């Protein structure tokens, strides 16, 4: 039964051939609902959002959003505004998590999808996945295992496994990435691969320094709408086509006015591709040629090409040396890493925007690389503590304001009664502004370390007062 306030859905779940149960579930349109059970036999649930324009008499596109921390409601909240405006049902599993195996996550995703397709009137040729960062990486893997997934939207996330891609099971991939993000170079490489495999794909690039713009997400989902019209999976809407095209043209004009010629050229390419079978784009094609012939574009394109080349070389170096250093516990090479971070900071402080973006991408890449190695070491049955402490030390150089890493080094060093190392990293944290005294006195394995005169002298020096007073003899 539908009224203007709520949608009532009758759920019927069969446990066996002879027994079943039913319950009435109230889902208010325009409101996200968390913890909807997949079934009563397993402890798995999902979040769901029903768009305001929903009617049971129609079939609706489905967006399956992923959050790898098992927080489906958070994944939905990212996409709910743009999905609602385009009329998408949005769901997200709470059981998918980065702490379980890929196989188990795929099985959990399948169980949720089967349930969703049973419950809601879904247009089965219009099912898409989406996610940000790790959620985006998983989102672009799911269509490889589920042939009925039409497309994947990955935000600041490259393709998770290119070896599994096949031209026999293509899907529409849309990447959305900030130029400062370390995934940018990889996504450009992914784009070439997908073109070679004849995959429908778009790469939307934005520059917002704070957060992903809602308009960019809307543009990404609207491109799914356009390809659905081109493939006759939804009714062709000329008014919508013209409106979306004018939106893209306005964006391009704004980029040109700001002299962001590289972004304008990229936006032109994506618009031409998205509308190629739906609208006459000859004038835009001519404008793109003129931009590419301009002196300003050519100069920026050369600088960017050089930046990409240097970035690729440096990423190879970082990957190689980190692997070697972790295997050999090469503490002596921490100086080399500190020097590299200094070089990266010079890029970030360069007057050129392209060099600044290069530096920020490299810093993001190094931190992601170190974090990946930390997770690999921690996942082993027998954790290599020395490799782990080396990585924590390195992280104090690559992310100097992330105080967790200093405290972890202090903890391991104190555990091994290496109070000299513990004092050094404690002071480094205090120098850089760490002020949480309660947390300082709660560091694991530091009971003996905390009562030493050296520890309390440092605390008094930087935090004015220490918990333990040491009397002079």
Buried (B, 14 or more C-beta within 10 A) or exposed (E): EEEEEBBEBEBEBEEEEEEEEEEEBEBEBBEBBBEBBBBEEEEBBBBBBBBEEBEEEEEBBBBBBBBBBBBBBBBBBBBBEBBBBBBBBBBBBBBBBBEBEEEEBBBBBEBBBEBBBEBBEBBEBBBBBBBBBBBBBBBBBBBBBBEEBBBBBBBBBBBBEEEEBEEEBBBBBBBBBBBBBBBBBBBBBBBEEBEEBEBBBBBBBBBEEEEBBEEBBBBBBBBBBBBBBBBEBBEEEEEBBEEBBEBBBEBBEEBBEEEBBBBBBBBBBBBBBBBEEBBEBEEBEEBBEEBEEEEEBEEBBEBBEEBBEBBEEBBEEBBEBBEEBBEEEBBEBBEEBBEBBEEBEEBBEBEEBBBBBBBBBBBBBBBBBBBEBBEEBEEEEEEBEBBBBBBBBBBBBBBBEBBEBBBBBBBBBBBBEBBEBBBBBBBBBBEEEBEEBEEBBEBEBBEEBBEBEBBBEBBEEBBEEBEEEBEEE
